[in-house]
C-alpha cells in the first residue's frame, strides 16, 4: 500500500505507522508502568527463610506498618500511594492518551 501511494520513509512513519501503533503503545505503557510500580513496591521488603532484605521506600513503609499493626501509618501509606498514582495519571498518562486520541487516530 505504501509503495503504491509513493510515500517516502518519513511520510510512512508520520501518516501510517505512528497513527496505527501509538494508541496501543500508550495503553501498553500505562499497563506496564502500573505493573512495574506495583512490583517495585512489593519487592522493597523481601523475607526468605531467616533473611530479610529491606529497601527504603513506600512499600517497605507499608509492609512495616502492617507487620507492626500501626493502622494509622498503614492508612497514611495507602493515601500517599493513591495520591501518587492519581497525580502521575493526571499529569502524564492522561495527556499522552489525549494526544493518542486526537492526533493519532485513524
TAKA-V410373 format. One line per field, one symbol per residue. ss: DSSP state (a for helix, b for strand, c for the rest). psi: psi as a letter, one per 20 degrees, with the letter a starting at -180 (. if undefined). A space follows every 10 residues. Layout:
BEGIN
ss: ???
psi: ???
END
This chain:
BEGIN
ss: ccccccccaa aaaaaaaaaa aaaaaaaaaa aaaaaaaaaa aaccbbbbcc bbbbcccaaa aaaaaaaacc aaaaaaaaaa aaaaaaaaaa aaaaaaaaaa aacccc
psi: ghghilprgg hgghiggghh hgghggghgg ggggghhghh ghjioppodj pppqqpahgg gggghghikn ghhggghhgg gggggggggh hfhgghhhgh gghlq.
END
